[in-house]
Amino acid sequence: MGLGIWSMHFIGMLASHLSMEVAYNTPLVITSILPALFASGIAFAIISKPQVRKTEVLAGAVLITTGIVAMHYTGMAAMQMQATIHYNQLLWLLSVVVALAASLLAMFLLYYSRNRQELFWLKASSAALIALGVSGMHYIGMAAASFEAVHNHPAIAANSMDNSYIAYNVGIGMALILMIAILSIRSETKVKSLSDEYDRQFLSVIESATDGIVVTDAKGFVMQWNYGAECLFGYSKKEIIHQDVRLVFPQAHQNMDSPHGPVAIIGKTIELMGLKKGGSQFPVELSTGTWETAKGSYYSLIIRDITDRRASEEKISNLVYLDSLTGLPNRRLFNDRLDSSLSQALENNTVLTVLYLDLDQFKMVNDTYGHHTGDQLLVEVADRIQSCITKTDTIARLGGDEFILLLPNADYEKAEATAQKILEVLNSPFLLNNEAVFTTPSIGAALYPADGKDSETLVKNADIAMYRVKDEGKNHFQFFTSEMNDLVSRKSKIAMSIRKGLEMGEFTVHYQPQFDIESEKIIGVEALVRWHHTKWGPISPAEFIPIAEENGMILHIGEFVLRTACQQNKDWQDAGLPPFRVAVNISAKQFSNSNIAAVVTSVLADTGLSPEFLELELTESIIQGARSAISKMWELKAMGIHLSIDDFGTGYSSLSYLKLFPVDTLKIDQHFTRNIHNDPKDAALVDTIIQMAHNLELNVIAEGVETSEQLAFLKKKKCNQAQGYYFQKPLLPDKIEELYLKA
């Protein structure tokens, strides 16, 4: 624009023929360019702003006029000739007015044509007006000028340019203008092409997205609406464009109307309710973003329907917090409620009671009528118990036939009354599958704060009280007292902790090496379970195994030991140790299960251990008088597993069974071994067992060897193997590996 004004002036001057020689002052010629450039740049910067006021348009017009006038009269001042210039004031003023009027009209036409491609003619008219203004101002200005010859005018300065030189400069200037214009147009076309390509890519991306994608302006009016949003809300693009986005998000007024507007939720992912075209609401997840353009701020909304996710979360919540069989709260939810009730009781200085309930003879119901009937019984028991409590009370099923109740604000009297109601309703028969089924409850109670000030202590003490009821005849109710038998308390603690101990990894397996008596080299190991309770420390197997036998947890302990021992033996083999057998004790309950062979097969398959490297130790009590046991033993033997009779000589089995048992080894009980030199009868028994085993072509191993004298006796009697503290105590797996490496 600036160069155009400048070029027009000097080309116009070249068109004028004066009767005298004219030259131009170079510094002034160059200086004359600056007003046009400066004024044009400022004016177009104003008109190019995103938001323009009319006063700014007026200021731009004045600036352009000033640039045109300043450039023209500076150019006139640059003329050097034998004459002086005089101006007609009226024509001079008219030239300024023409320039101002043309510039003002041109600027306002540009203002109204902003962002409107269809009004291109306004821009063309603006350009024509600018041309008219510049040309009109120039020729009126030239008409206002008169030249008076002066013969004694100073000579033309050395730093002057003649007319022809000016012509070349103007030509170059015009070439530059055209080149800049062409490059500018080409660049703008390229940028627009890229912009259009990006727009097409953007539209392609948002249209292919399955999520709803919406773009709004700063006021929240919809500018883009993809197919995903149409599927979610039911509005077509034509229906929703330029509508307020709160049409589909009626609950978003608080965020939209806040002082920061939509900015308050930018960069966040929130959940709210969306409104479909038909008026139904559904949960959505909304992610927002923003960007700035010359046209203002825009916001992107990515919308996802989370109806299915909400339903899944509800199902998961039910699985986490509710018992799947009865629909009652489970242990987790009960503990949450108990903790909350304890906090309220502490704050309000009130009491509460926990009732621990276990059904008597429930296993018998399962064994007699089947597990399906047992499940039905549990559901009806839950219903009857609920009929005895208030809405503020909580009943939960802990698992199996164990239930626990929370009675807020319940003292001894209220707790006892509730327990008596439960006893009464559960003593009535249950009609299940046309069968009258009977069960009774044993109920223990613990009161806060007398019997415990935290949830764990209260539940534990209520459980102890319940076990005391079972020990005293069942079908009764009793509060916890500090005088309760310590043995019963410890027994109940151990019984309750076995399952948790297995889950928490408190049980470990140690391995006692077995040695060949002649060579005194390791020929195998016996797996021995150990329990190190996190609170009570080590618990003897002699104490917890009978309890586990009683409550059925021996099945879990037995499988744990079997699986751990097999896996460890396979790990030793993989580590390069020579293959040897690992001996595992099998309890009476494990062996009596019809699926013992299946369990062993599964363990061997899972661990990859060959059957020949597993030895199962069976006690005489398992197989005495039971012909059915022989078939199980043959089934295990057929798998390639080594069988032995543990603690031989302590049971009451008939020797006639011994010839029928497919066993490989007899193990002499440690009681006999330790008394070899103290009791001649024990020595005779050990000698007899060894001789009998050899006569039956059985291997024999002595347990409990602790002295060299015992070992010498066993060597003399040709006992095959031995184990005991004389050789090694039970060791952890890494110590066994060290022993083999040293050997």
KOLLUM-376114 format. One record per residue (C-alpha): residue number from 0; y, x, z. Coordinates in steps of 0.02 Angstrom, whole numbers, padded with zeros to 5 digits. Example, Ala and Ser with C-alpha at 12.3 -4.5 7.8 and 13.67 -1.06 7.14 Angstrom:
2
   k     c2     c1     c3
   0 -00225  00615  00390
   1 -00053  00684  00357
This chain:
743
   k     c2     c1     c3
   0  00000  00000  00000
   1  00120  00139  00052
   2  00084  00245 -00101
   3  00102  00090 -00210
   4  00277  00058 -00144
   5  00324  00241 -00168
   6  00249  00250 -00344
   7  00335  00089 -00399
   8  00505  00159 -00344
   9  00494  00323 -00441
  10  00411  00247 -00594
  11  00553  00119 -00590
  12  00678  00262 -00577
  13  00600  00346 -00728
  14  00628  00184 -00822
  15  00815  00197 -00785
  16  00919  00303 -00906
  17  01076  00379 -00834
  18  01209  00470 -00936
  19  01193  00625 -00829
  20  01060  00747 -00778
  21  00965  00692 -00621
  22  00855  00795 -00505
  23  00774  00751 -00339
  24  00780  00836 -00171
  25  00598  00881 -00135
  26  00601  00861  00058
  27  00681  00690  00042
  28  00558  00636 -00094
  29  00413  00682  00019
  30  00499  00605  00171
  31  00524  00442  00075
  32  00334  00417  00070
  33  00320  00410  00260
  34  00411  00245  00298
  35  00304  00152  00171
  36  00142  00228  00236
  37  00185  00201  00420
  38  00249  00023  00400
  39  00102 -00031  00289
  40 -00027  00045  00407
  41  00046 -00040  00562
  42  00064 -00208  00472
  43 -00116 -00212  00409
  44 -00181 -00153  00579
  45 -00097 -00305  00654
  46 -00167 -00427  00526
  47 -00343 -00352  00543
  48 -00359 -00386  00731
  49 -00495 -00515  00784
  50 -00361 -00626  00860
  51 -00186 -00630  00784
  52 -00035 -00729  00843
  53  00096 -00792  00721
  54  00229 -00686  00804
  55  00124 -00533  00763
  56  00115 -00591  00581
  57  00305 -00602  00580
  58  00318 -00428  00655
  59  00203 -00361  00518
  60  00312 -00438  00383
  61  00468 -00359  00459
  62  00379 -00190  00466
  63  00329 -00198  00282
  64  00506 -00248  00234
  65  00576 -00104  00336
  66  00455  00016  00252
  67  00502 -00045  00077
  68  00689 -00037  00109
  69  00681  00130  00199
  70  00575  00207  00062
  71  00689  00142 -00078
  72  00853  00201 -00007
  73  00780  00367  00052
  74  00720  00392 -00127
  75  00895  00350 -00190
  76  00968  00474 -00068
  77  00852  00608 -00140
  78  00941  00596 -00309
  79  01045  00749 -00352
  80  01173  00728 -00494
  81  01356  00751 -00541
  82  01398  00581 -00467
  83  01409  00482 -00306
  84  01322  00316 -00274
  85  01413  00162 -00213
  86  01322  00001 -00163
  87  01374 -00180 -00182
  88  01347 -00246 -00007
  89  01300 -00422 -00063
  90  01167 -00360 -00183
  91  01106 -00233 -00054
  92  01083 -00374  00073
  93  00999 -00483 -00060
  94  00873 -00343 -00095
  95  00826 -00339  00089
  96  00809 -00529  00096
  97  00697 -00531 -00059
  98  00584 -00396  00018
  99  00576 -00489  00185
 100  00538 -00659  00106
 101  00401 -00588 -00004
 102  00324 -00489  00139
 103  00330 -00638  00257
 104  00244 -00753  00132
 105  00115 -00620  00088
 106  00072 -00588  00272
 107  00052 -00772  00311
 108 -00059 -00796  00158
 109 -00169 -00653  00221
 110 -00170 -00732  00394
 111 -00235 -00899  00327
 112 -00365 -00817  00214
 113 -00448 -00720  00356
 114 -00639 -00744  00362
 115 -00633 -00869  00220
 116 -00718 -00802  00066
 117 -00689 -00963 -00029
 118 -00497 -00940 -00013
 119 -00490 -00776 -00110
 120 -00346 -00843 -00214
 121 -00237 -00834 -00058
 122 -00267 -00646 -00051
 123 -00226 -00631 -00236
 124 -00066 -00730 -00209
 125 -00023 -00617 -00062
 126 -00044 -00462 -00172
 127  00066 -00540 -00307
 128  00202 -00581 -00180
 129  00200 -00402 -00113
 130  00217 -00337 -00292
 131  00359 -00459 -00322
 132  00444 -00411 -00161
 133  00433 -00224 -00195
 134  00488 -00241 -00378
 135  00624 -00370 -00339
 136  00694 -00265 -00198
 137  00694 -00109 -00310
 138  00786 -00186 -00457
 139  00909 -00284 -00353
 140  00939 -00123 -00256
 141  00967 -00030 -00420
 142  01084 -00167 -00476
 143  01180 -00146 -00314
 144  01204  00040 -00350
 145  01349  00108 -00455
 146  01367  00291 -00505
 147  01538  00373 -00507
 148  01547  00541 -00598
 149  01614  00686 -00495
 150  01647  00846 -00590
 151  01662  00960 -00440
 152  01498  00895 -00362
 153  01392  01035 -00283
 154  01263  01114 -00395
 155  01087  01055 -00393
 156  00992  01139 -00251
 157  00848  01258 -00279
 158  00725  01145 -00188
 159  00747  01005 -00314
 160  00626  00925 -00436
 161  00673  00864 -00609
 162  00625  00696 -00682
 163  00472  00760 -00777
 164  00402  00842 -00621
 165  00426  00679 -00528
 166  00331  00593 -00669
 167  00182  00708 -00646
 168  00184  00681 -00460
 169  00193  00493 -00481
 170  00049  00500 -00606
 171 -00056  00599 -00484
 172 -00006  00478 -00347
 173 -00059  00330 -00450
 174 -00224  00416 -00493
 175 -00253  00443 -00307
 176 -00213  00262 -00272
 177 -00335  00202 -00403
 178 -00471  00322 -00346
 179 -00449  00270 -00164
 180 -00452  00088 -00215
 181 -00612  00111 -00316
 182 -00697  00208 -00178
 183 -00641  00080 -00050
 184 -00707 -00065 -00153
 185 -00871  00026 -00185
 186 -00889  00069 -00002
 187 -00850 -00108  00051
 188 -00976 -00176 -00075
 189 -01108 -00056 -00010
 190 -01071 -00100  00171
 191 -01075 -00285  00130
 192 -01240 -00262  00039
 193 -01312 -00172  00190
 194 -01242 -00304  00304
 195 -01321 -00441  00199
 196 -01487 -00346  00202
 197 -01479 -00329  00391
 198 -01438 -00514  00404
 199 -01590 -00556  00298
 200 -01700 -00441  00403
 201 -01632 -00517  00563
 202 -01664 -00693  00501
 203 -01838 -00642  00443
 204 -01879 -00571  00614
 205 -01818 -00719  00714
 206 -01899 -00844  00597
 207 -02068 -00757  00609
 208 -02064 -00751  00800
 209 -02171 -00878  00891
 210 -02049 -00880  01037
 211 -01891 -00981  01022
 212 -01742 -00870  00975
 213 -01567 -00942  00988
 214 -01399 -00858  00958
 215 -01240 -00933  01032
 216 -01058 -00888  01027
 217 -00954 -00847  01181
 218 -00930 -01032  01219
 219 -01115 -01071  01214
 220 -01120 -01157  01044
 221 -01278 -01128  00942
 222 -01256 -01012  00792
 223 -01439 -00969  00753
 224 -01594 -01075  00786
 225 -01765 -01014  00731
 226 -01924 -01108  00690
 227 -01998 -01063  00860
 228 -01853 -01150  00948
 229 -01875 -01300  00832
 230 -02058 -01313  00883
 231 -02015 -01296  01067
 232 -01874 -01422  01078
 233 -01900 -01535  00927
 234 -01723 -01513  00857
 235 -01706 -01455  00677
 236 -01583 -01317  00635
 237 -01466 -01440  00552
 238 -01463 -01551  00708
 239 -01427 -01414  00834
 240 -01310 -01291  00745
 241 -01136 -01290  00825
 242 -01201 -01396  00970
 243 -01186 -01341  01152
 244 -01342 -01246  01204
 245 -01342 -01345  01367
 246 -01408 -01489  01265
 247 -01580 -01409  01285
 248 -01546 -01326  01453
 249 -01471 -01463  01562
 250 -01501 -01363  01721
 251 -01405 -01213  01657
 252 -01232 -01282  01698
 253 -01218 -01178  01854
 254 -01245 -01016  01758
 255 -01142 -01067  01607
 256 -00997 -01136  01709
 257 -00985 -00988  01828
 258 -00829 -00877  01821
 259 -00926 -00751  01716
 260 -01005 -00883  01605
 261 -01170 -00832  01522
 262 -01134 -00651  01571
 263 -01203 -00694  01744
 264 -01381 -00699  01673
 265 -01367 -00562  01541
 266 -01512 -00440  01546
 267 -01612 -00550  01663
 268 -01768 -00653  01639
 269 -01757 -00821  01726
 270 -01865 -00975  01734
 271 -01790 -01147  01712
 272 -01828 -01316  01637
 273 -01801 -01349  01453
 274 -01765 -01522  01382
 275 -01855 -01579  01225
 276 -01775 -01695  01097
 277 -01879 -01840  01163
 278 -01812 -01814  01340
 279 -01965 -01732  01419
 280 -01941 -01573  01519
 281 -02051 -01418  01519
 282 -02041 -01248  01605
 283 -01976 -01102  01503
 284 -01945 -00917  01528
 285 -01773 -00867  01466
 286 -01720 -00688  01424
 287 -01539 -00656  01375
 288 -01439 -00520  01288
 289 -01264 -00499  01218
 290 -01167 -00399  01089
 291 -00986 -00383  01033
 292 -00923 -00400  00855
 293 -00753 -00410  00773
 294 -00774 -00598  00777
 295 -00806 -00602  00965
 296 -00952 -00602  01087
 297 -01124 -00672  01047
 298 -01274 -00709  01157
 299 -01459 -00704  01114
 300 -01583 -00816  01204
 301 -01770 -00782  01191
 302 -01865 -00934  01253
 303 -02049 -00946  01296
 304 -02146 -01101  01347
 305 -02234 -01059  01512
 306 -02320 -01226  01540
 307 -02493 -01148  01521
 308 -02444 -01000  01629
 309 -02382 -01113  01768
 310 -02546 -01208  01761
 311 -02644 -01045  01768
 312 -02539 -00983  01913
 313 -02574 -01144  02006
 314 -02761 -01123  01974
 315 -02754 -00942  02031
 316 -02656 -00994  02186
 317 -02791 -01121  02225
 318 -02924 -00989  02201
 319 -02830 -00868  02313
 320 -02784 -00991  02450
 321 -02911 -01134  02442
 322 -03098 -01142  02469
 323 -03180 -01187  02303
 324 -03313 -01300  02381
 325 -03218 -01405  02509
 326 -03039 -01386  02447
 327 -02988 -01331  02622
 328 -02874 -01182  02653
 329 -02970 -01018  02653
 330 -02954 -00871  02771
 331 -02801 -00799  02683
 332 -02701 -00961  02692
 333 -02759 -00994  02869
 334 -02699 -00821  02923
 335 -02529 -00852  02842
 336 -02511 -01017  02934
 337 -02572 -00944  03097
 338 -02447 -00801  03086
 339 -02308 -00925  03050
 340 -02361 -01039  03195
 341 -02368 -00889  03313
 342 -02190 -00842  03267
 343 -02131 -01020  03302
 344 -02228 -01026  03466
 345 -02149 -00863  03521
 346 -01975 -00924  03474
 347 -01995 -01096  03555
 348 -02099 -01036  03702
 349 -02242 -01157  03662
 350 -02433 -01144  03656
 351 -02562 -01163  03518
 352 -02751 -01163  03507
 353 -02875 -01090  03383
 354 -03046 -01174  03370
 355 -03190 -01077  03292
 356 -03333 -01190  03233
 357 -03505 -01145  03169
 358 -03640 -01269  03118
 359 -03807 -01258  03209
 360 -03968 -01254  03106
 361 -03871 -01250  02942
 362 -03992 -01122  02870
 363 -04133 -01242  02906
 364 -04044 -01377  02806
 365 -04024 -01257  02660
 366 -04206 -01202  02669
 367 -04272 -01379  02687
 368 -04163 -01479  02567
 369 -04092 -01344  02453
 370 -03921 -01267  02432
 371 -03851 -01415  02337
 372 -03882 -01527  02486
 373 -03813 -01391  02599
 374 -03652 -01391  02497
 375 -03641 -01580  02509
 376 -03661 -01566  02697
 377 -03519 -01440  02709
 378 -03403 -01556  02610
 379 -03442 -01704  02724
 380 -03425 -01597  02880
 381 -03252 -01544  02818
 382 -03205 -01728  02791
 383 -03263 -01778  02965
 384 -03171 -01636  03050
 385 -03011 -01682  02956
 386 -03025 -01858  03025
 387 -03011 -01785  03201
 388 -02851 -01686  03178
 389 -02668 -01725  03145
 390 -02561 -01684  02994
 391 -02483 -01535  03084
 392 -02654 -01459  03118
 393 -02743 -01344  02995
 394 -02929 -01333  02958
 395 -02996 -01191  02851
 396 -03168 -01141  02791
 397 -03202 -00957  02820
 398 -03363 -00956  02720
 399 -03541 -01015  02742
 400 -03545 -01143  02883
 401 -03398 -01071  02979
 402 -03238 -01170  03001
 403 -03080 -01128  03097
 404 -02942 -01244  03159
 405 -02762 -01213  03207
 406 -02687 -01338  03330
 407 -02500 -01306  03355
 408 -02427 -01361  03523
 409 -02603 -01393  03589
 410 -02640 -01348  03771
 411 -02811 -01347  03855
 412 -02815 -01535  03874
 413 -02769 -01576  03693
 414 -02884 -01440  03624
 415 -03030 -01503  03726
 416 -02999 -01683  03671
 417 -02998 -01628  03487
 418 -03157 -01526  03510
 419 -03246 -01674  03593
 420 -03199 -01786  03446
 421 -03272 -01659  03326
 422 -03432 -01647  03428
 423 -03450 -01835  03424
 424 -03420 -01860  03238
 425 -03536 -01716  03189
 426 -03677 -01774  03301
 427 -03698 -01928  03192
 428 -03825 -01906  03051
 429 -03770 -01868  02873
 430 -03850 -01971  02734
 431 -03877 -01851  02590
 432 -03988 -01896  02441
 433 -04062 -02039  02542
 434 -04110 -01917  02680
 435 -04040 -01920  02857
 436 -03981 -01742  02889
 437 -03932 -01684  03063
 438 -03822 -01540  03114
 439 -03722 -01499  03269
 440 -03573 -01386  03297
 441 -03542 -01243  03416
 442 -03356 -01231  03452
 443 -03260 -01090  03535
 444 -03075 -01097  03579
 445 -02938 -00971  03614
 446 -02766 -01019  03680
 447 -02601 -00931  03642
 448 -02533 -00838  03738
 449 -02667 -00835  03874
 450 -02809 -00775  03762
 451 -02712 -00671  03638
 452 -02538 -00646  03569
 453 -02582 -00603  03391
 454 -02686 -00689  03258
 455 -02826 -00561  03255
 456 -02855 -00570  03444
 457 -02850 -00760  03447
 458 -02976 -00780  03307
 459 -03088 -00645  03381
 460 -03088 -00724  03555
 461 -03119 -00899  03486
 462 -03268 -00826  03391
 463 -03335 -00743  03549
 464 -03321 -00909  03640
 465 -03416 -00993  03499
 466 -03558 -00865  03510
 467 -03565 -00892  03697
 468 -03592 -01078  03661
 469 -03734 -01034  03542
 470 -03815 -00921  03672
 471 -03806 -01061  03802
 472 -03890 -01193  03696
 473 -03770 -01239  03553
 474 -03691 -01410  03517
 475 -03552 -01383  03643
 476 -03374 -01324  03665
 477 -03304 -01183  03772
 478 -03141 -01091  03799
 479 -03136 -00903  03795
 480 -03135 -00819  03966
 481 -03114 -00637  04010
 482 -03272 -00647  04117
 483 -03384 -00679  03968
 484 -03529 -00558  03955
 485 -03475 -00393  03878
 486 -03640 -00377  03790
 487 -03619 -00546  03705
 488 -03443 -00498  03658
 489 -03496 -00332  03583
 490 -03643 -00412  03495
 491 -03532 -00543  03417
 492 -03406 -00410  03369
 493 -03540 -00307  03285
 494 -03613 -00460  03198
 495 -03442 -00508  03131
 496 -03398 -00332  03081
 497 -03553 -00286  02981
 498 -03499 -00379  02824
 499 -03322 -00314  02839
 500 -03388 -00140  02874
 501 -03486 -00142  02712
 502 -03334 -00204  02616
 503 -03220 -00073  02695
 504 -03340  00072  02663
 505 -03375  00104  02847
 506 -03562  00123  02814
 507 -03626  00287  02747
 508 -03796  00360  02709
 509 -03853  00525  02783
 510 -04007  00618  02723
 511 -04135  00706  02833
 512 -04233  00840  02739
 513 -04423  00831  02736
 514 -04515  00998  02732
 515 -04684  01058  02675
 516 -04763  01125  02834
 517 -04849  01274  02751
 518 -04704  01338  02648
 519 -04566  01259  02753
 520 -04474  01215  02592
 521 -04383  01052  02563
 522 -04490  00927  02468
 523 -04383  00769  02491
 524 -04258  00677  02601
 525 -04256  00517  02702
 526 -04102  00405  02685
 527 -04033  00350  02853
 528 -03890  00226  02869
 529 -03743  00267  02983
 530 -03596  00158  03035
 531 -03430  00231  03090
 532 -03320  00084  03140
 533 -03135  00113  03115
 534 -03097  00055  03294
 535 -03257  00079  03395
 536 -03316  00241  03316
 537 -03501  00275  03283
 538 -03621  00129  03315
 539 -03804  00170  03335
 540 -03926  00099  03207
 541 -04034  00048  03356
 542 -03891 -00068  03406
 543 -03829 -00142  03242
 544 -03991 -00154  03142
 545 -04071 -00285  03258
 546 -03909 -00385  03251
 547 -03908 -00371  03062
 548 -04089 -00429  03059
 549 -04038 -00580  03162
 550 -03891 -00635  03056
 551 -03965 -00589  02887
 552 -03845 -00447  02850
 553 -03992 -00328  02846
 554 -04020 -00383  02666
 555 -03847 -00319  02619
 556 -03865 -00160  02720
 557 -04037 -00128  02647
 558 -03979 -00149  02468
 559 -03827 -00041  02504
 560 -03937  00100  02570
 561 -04060  00082  02426
 562 -03925  00084  02293
 563 -03828  00226  02375
 564 -03983  00334  02399
 565 -04043  00309  02219
 566 -03872  00347  02149
 567 -03856  00502  02257
 568 -04026  00566  02205
 569 -03979  00542  02022
 570 -03814  00632  02053
 571 -03909  00779  02131
 572 -04023  00788  01981
 573 -03873  00782  01863
 574 -03795  00923  01964
 575 -03947  01033  01927
 576 -04046  01017  02089
 577 -04236  01016  02069
 578 -04302  00836  02068
 579 -04368  00769  02233
 580 -04404  00600  02311
 581 -04283  00504  02422
 582 -04365  00392  02552
 583 -04282  00225  02595
 584 -04333  00109  02736
 585 -04366 -00072  02686
 586 -04337 -00204  02821
 587 -04452 -00350  02854
 588 -04326 -00474  02784
 589 -04301 -00371  02627
 590 -04487 -00358  02596
 591 -04518 -00541  02632
 592 -04397 -00591  02496
 593 -04488 -00642  02340
 594 -04369 -00542  02231
 595 -04393 -00371  02314
 596 -04468 -00298  02154
 597 -04324 -00368  02051
 598 -04196 -00292  02169
 599 -04279 -00121  02161
 600 -04293 -00132  01971
 601 -04110 -00178  01956
 602 -04056 -00033  02068
 603 -04160  00093  01971
 604 -04093  00028  01807
 605 -03913  00033  01867
 606 -03925  00208  01939
 607 -04038  00282  01805
 608 -04159  00356  01934
 609 -04341  00370  01882
 610 -04460  00269  01996
 611 -04564  00424  02036
 612 -04418  00494  02136
 613 -04404  00343  02251
 614 -04510  00317  02405
 615 -04507  00151  02500
 616 -04552  00158  02684
 617 -04634 -00001  02749
 618 -04668 -00034  02933
 619 -04835 -00102  02994
 620 -04748 -00258  03056
 621 -04701 -00301  02877
 622 -04879 -00309  02814
 623 -04985 -00350  02963
 624 -05095 -00501  02934
 625 -05007 -00543  02772
 626 -05116 -00535  02618
 627 -04967 -00588  02511
 628 -04885 -00423  02554
 629 -05022 -00329  02463
 630 -04975 -00406  02295
 631 -04794 -00355  02319
 632 -04848 -00178  02362
 633 -04956 -00168  02206
 634 -04810 -00233  02102
 635 -04699 -00094  02171
 636 -04837  00034  02151
 637 -04860 -00016  01969
 638 -04678  00028  01939
 639 -04717  00209  01988
 640 -04634  00201  02158
 641 -04706  00304  02302
 642 -04753  00196  02454
 643 -04774  00249  02635
 644 -04809  00164  02801
 645 -04674  00210  02927
 646 -04706  00230  03115
 647 -04893  00220  03087
 648 -04990  00186  03247
 649 -04857  00083  03335
 650 -04906 -00084  03260
 651 -05055 -00197  03281
 652 -05121 -00206  03105
 653 -05305 -00201  03069
 654 -05369 -00038  02999
 655 -05462 -00141  02870
 656 -05298 -00173  02784
 657 -05266  00012  02766
 658 -05397  00029  02629
 659 -05315 -00115  02534
 660 -05137 -00048  02544
 661 -05087  00052  02389
 662 -04991  00177  02495
 663 -04969  00363  02468
 664 -04911  00424  02637
 665 -04931  00387  02822
 666 -04784  00434  02935
 667 -04825  00480  03114
 668 -04703  00401  03235
 669 -04586  00526  03320
 670 -04640  00464  03493
 671 -04814  00537  03465
 672 -04745  00699  03392
 673 -04628  00735  03536
 674 -04766  00711  03666
 675 -04896  00823  03582
 676 -04887  00954  03721
 677 -04849  00832  03862
 678 -04981  00700  03835
 679 -05157  00745  03774
 680 -05182  00567  03715
 681 -05031  00578  03600
 682 -05097  00743  03535
 683 -05266  00661  03504
 684 -05184  00515  03414
 685 -05085  00632  03302
 686 -05243  00729  03262
 687 -05337  00568  03225
 688 -05202  00499  03111
 689 -05196  00663  03013
 690 -05383  00668  02992
 691 -05393  00484  02944
 692 -05254  00507  02814
 693 -05344  00656  02738
 694 -05508  00560  02734
 695 -05419  00418  02643
 696 -05338  00546  02526
 697 -05165  00503  02591
 698 -05019  00617  02622
 699 -04960  00627  02803
 700 -04788  00670  02872
 701 -04738  00691  03053
 702 -04568  00632  03114
 703 -04468  00699  03261
 704 -04518  00883  03253
 705 -04401  00975  03371
 706 -04492  01133  03429
 707 -04590  01275  03354
 708 -04737  01228  03466
 709 -04744  01055  03387
 710 -04736  01133  03215
 711 -04875  01254  03258
 712 -04986  01110  03317
 713 -04954  01013  03156
 714 -04991  01167  03051
 715 -05154  01192  03143
 716 -05204  01010  03112
 717 -05162  01024  02926
 718 -05020  00899  02928
 719 -04939  00900  02756
 720 -04754  00877  02793
 721 -04632  00859  02936
 722 -04453  00814  02974
 723 -04345  00828  03128
 724 -04207  00923  03216
 725 -04312  01082  03217
 726 -04277  01090  03031
 727 -04116  00991  03005
 728 -04028  00840  03074
 729 -03974  00703  02951
 730 -03842  00776  02835
 731 -03709  00716  02716
 732 -03748  00735  02529
 733 -03645  00893  02503
 734 -03740  00981  02644
 735 -03906  00938  02562
 736 -03842  01017  02403
 737 -03792  01173  02499
 738 -03966  01185  02575
 739 -04048  01180  02404
 740 -03927  01307  02335
 741 -03965  01426  02479
 742 -04150  01400  02455
